[in-house]
Structure formats: C-alpha cells, structure tokens
Amino acid sequence: MNQSVATNLTLACIVVGFLLLALAACGSETTSIASDPPGALVRLQRNDAATTLPGDFTVFSNGGLQLYLGDRGALRKTVAPADLTGLQATLNDPALDTLADTYPVTLPANAGDTLTIYGAHRRTIRYDPGSHDLPAVLQRLISEVMGLRKRF
C-alpha cells in the first residue's frame, strides 16, 4: 500500500510539473502578443503627468485608432486609410532608422513620452515633448501621431 501511495504521489508531482511548464510557455507567448499588437504601426505612451491628451494611443495599419485611458478601458475609432499616408511616409523615412541610435535618451526613467514603432525593425524612442531641439524626423512623427490622437 505504501508503494502505491508513493507511486501516485510521484505521478501527481510529474503532472503538476508539466502543467507548470505548459502555463509558463503560454504566459510568455501571451506577453509577446500583448506587447506587439497585430497590425500596429506606432504607439504613443504619454507620461503619467501629461495634462493634455493623456493616455496610451495606438495606430493600426487598417486605419484603426485605439486609446487607453488607464483602468477605464479603451476607446476605438476608425479613419480612412488615406488619413494614414502622412504617418506612413514618416515611418518610411530613412532618417527614422538611425534615430533610436543617434537621439540621446537623457531623461530620468519615469519622464517624457515614449513612441514605439512596430514592424520589422521595432524600436522605442523616449523624448521630452516640451523640448525645442528634437530631430526633424521625430518632430514630424510626433506631429502625425498627435494629429490622429486629437480625433478623440
């Protein structure tokens, strides 16, 4: 009887171990999907202290706009794909490829806004929206994203 109890206990431990491995694998896959929404072009994450146009804002290649306002949920809106031509032209500017390397990130960890550019060469750029010395391509990108953001 003691041997069957020990065998059952060993089998139960093995099953629990496999379940934990399966959950860990699912958890990491879900994280990558959540961080890179399918079809997303760019995401603007406003600083927590932003007093104008707060929230996290994502633009999708199909014209979908999504605005997250903290725990209150998300607002969604769709614009015509033609309304994204200025943003797409800016995203295709070759100067943007080197911006993350050349633009200095000298802000404190919790300061500034963050732009995440999705695609094959995913990059994140943190900047001070009140700065007057932003590179021209970054100014154009911010302008295009904020123009779409103002539609809410």
N, C-alpha and C positions, 0 to 999 in steps of 0.2 A: 504494500500500500504506500509506503514512504517513497518507493522508487517511482510510482505512477504520479504522485504529487510533485516530485522533483522534475519529472519529465514535462508535466503540464505547466509548471512554473517556468521552465526553460523555454518552452514553446510560446508562452504568453509574452515573455521578455523579447523574444525574437520578433513576434508580430508587432509589438509596440515599437521596437527599433525601426522596422520597415515603415510603419505609419509615420514616425517622426521624420524619416528620410524623405518620404513622399511629400509631406507637408512643407519641409524645407525647400524642396525642388519647386513646388507650386508657389511658394512665397516669393522666391527670387524671380520667377517668371512674371508674376503679377506686378512686382515692383518695376521692372523694366517697361512693361506696357503702360503703367500709370505715369512714368516719368517721360515717356515719348509717345504722346497720343498719335494714333494713326492719322496721317494726312496733315499734321500740324506744320505750319510754316515757321511761326515765331510766337514766343510767349513773353509778355511783359509782366514782371512781378514788381509791383510798386512797393517802396519802402513802407514799413508799418506806420511811419509818421506822416505819410503823404496826406495832405489836406484836400487836394484837388484830384479828381478822378482816381480814387483808390481802387484796390482790388487787383487780382491776377487776371490777365487778359490773354486769350489765345486766339490766333487767326489760323484758319484751316484753308487748305488749297481749294476746296469746293465752295468757298465763299462763306463758310460758317464762322461766326464770331461767338466766343464764349467768355463770359465774365463771371469770375468767382468773387463773391463778397463775403469773405470769412466763412463762418458757420451757417450763414443764411442761405447757402445754395448757389446755384449758377443761373445766370440769365443767358439765353441763347437768341441769336439773331442771324439772319442770312442776308448777304448782299450779293449783287450780281458779280460773277467772276471778273467782269470788266473793271469793277471797282478795286480789284487787287493788282492791276497792272503796274501801278507805281511802286507798290511794295515788292512785287516780284522782280521788277527791274533793279531795285536797290539791292535785293538779296542776291542778284546775279552779278553785281558789281565786283570785279576782281579785287578791288581795294578792301572789300569786306573779308576776304580770305586771310589777310595778314593783320587785320585789326586786333584780333584777340592776342596776337603776339606783340604788336607794337604799342597798343594803347596801355598805359600804365594803370595797374589796379592798386591805388594807394589809399583807398578808402578803408575806414575801420570795418570790421567784419559785418556789422549789422547796419551799415549806412549805404545809401544810394539805392538806385533801382537796378534791376537785372533783366537783361534781354537774353533769351535762349533762342538760338537759331537752330532749327531742326534740319535734318537732311543727312546726306552722306558725310558731310564734314560738320557734325554737330559741335557747336561752340557756345559758350556763355560769356557775356560781357557785362561787367558791373560798372556803373557810371554814376556821376553826380548830376542829376537833372538840372541843377542850378548853375552848373559850370558853363563858362563862356568860351572855353578853349577845347571843346570836343572836336574830334576829327570830322571833316565834312561828310564822309560816308556814314558815320554814326549819327550825325545830326539829321541826315536825310532819312535814315532808317527809323529813328525816333519819331520824326515828323509823320512819316507814313503810318506807323503803328498808332500814334496818338490820334491821327485823323480818323482812323477806323474806330478807335476806342470812344471817341466823342459821339458816336452814333447811338450810344446807350443813354 
